[in-house]
Amino acid sequence: MARTELRPVVKLRSTAGTGYTYVTRKNRRNDPERMVLRKYDPVARKHVDFREAR
């Protein structure tokens, strides 16, 4: 498999509704479902869940 197929670039969108996004890579083999990370949203000025957007 090529590098981009195994570890695609994904957008993490804030669940606070601010529209803020992070961009990261994930391992599709280890994490086939949508990624959810708790990160800082500077617009909301607090830590919120960021879900993978497709």
HELIX and SHEET records of a PDB file:
HELIX    1   1 ARG A    3  LEU A    6  1                                   4    
SHEET    1   A 4 THR A  21  ARG A  25  0                                        
SHEET    2   A 4 VAL A   9  SER A  14 -1                                        
SHEET    3   A 4 LYS A  46  ALA A  53 -1                                        
SHEET    4   A 4 VAL A  36  ASP A  41 -1                                        
END                                                                             
